[in-house]
C-alpha cells in the first residue's frame, strides 16, 4: 500500500493524502475522515526515513575530491567542513581517483539525488568540458580554472598558477640553474599540469634556455609515491640537471626521498622547488621552496560564489587569487662567485 493507492481508493489527490498523513490543514473534515479511515484500514505508516532523506537532499551539497593522495585538497576539504558547521546545509563527500571523470559522476548524482549544489576540489574542466556543461545545479571548482566551460551554473576559484610556475622558474634561473627537470601531472588529462608546464617553459625561453620535454619532463600522480618514482626516472633521463621543479609539494617531498636514497643531497647536489605550500613543506629538512596557495582565501571565495548562486541566483564568477612565494632552503645558489 502506497500513498498513490490510498489517493486512488479515496478518489482524492496525492497532496490531500500527504496533508492528512502529516497533520496539515487545508482538508475538509469529511475528506480527512474518509482518508484517515483508509489509512487505518490498511495500517499504513508514513516512511519517515524516506521523507527525511528527501528533505536532506534539498539541503545537501556534494563535495567531490579529485585525487586520493592530495594533501592540499584534503586540507581544503577540512576547512570547508569546518565552515559547514555554521551553515544550514549538509555536506556529502565523494572521493575520486585522479584520472576519474568527476563531471560525469556529478551528473549521475544530480539525476539520482537532486542535491542543492556541488563543490569540486580539483578537477579537469577543460578535459571534461562537455560533461561539466551538463551540470544543472550551482557548483564551483576550487583550485582550478573553469572559464572555458559554457555553463552559467559553474563558478571557479583558483590560484594564479601560471604566474606561480613562472616565478618558480625565475627563482631557479636567478640562482644559476639552467639545466632543470620538471615533474608534473599527466598532460593529456590535466589542464592544470599543461598550464603550469607552459608557463614554466615560457620563463625558460625568455632567458634563452632550452628544454627537451622527452628527457626533462616526467609525469606522475600528485602523490609521494609518484614524485619518488618520477625523480628516479628523471635522474636517469635528464643528465646533468641541477634542479627540479615539481608541480606539487607532495611530489617534491617524494622526490627528495628518492634523491636521498641515491646518495644525493638537497640542495647540495640537486635543488628542488614545489607548489602548493602545504604545512608539511615547512617541516621538511631542508624546508621546501614552494608556491604557497592561500587555502583560506580559496575556500572563502569558493563558498561565497556557490552560496550566492544558490541563495541569490547570482551569475557564475571565475576568480584568480594571488599566491605567496616561499624561498625555503631547498634551492642552492650555484652562480660563480665574483
Secondary structure, 3 states (H helix, E strand, C coil): CCHHHHHHHHCCCHHHHHHHHCCCCCCCHHHHHHHHHHHHHHCCCCCHHHHHHHHHHCCEEEEEEECCCCHHHHHHHHHHHHHHCCCCCEEEEEEECCCCCHHHHHHHHHHHHCCCEEEEECCCCCCCHHHHCCCCCEEEEECCCCCCCCCCCEEEEEECHHHHHHHHHHHHHHCCCCCEEEEECCCCCCHHHHHHHHHHHHHHHHCCCCCCHHHHEEECCCCHHHHHHHHHHHHHHCCCCCEEEECCHHHHHHHHHHHHHCCCCCCCCCEEECCECCHHHHHCCCCCEEEEECHHHHHHHHHHHHHHHHHHCCCCCEEEECEEEECCCCCCCCCCCC
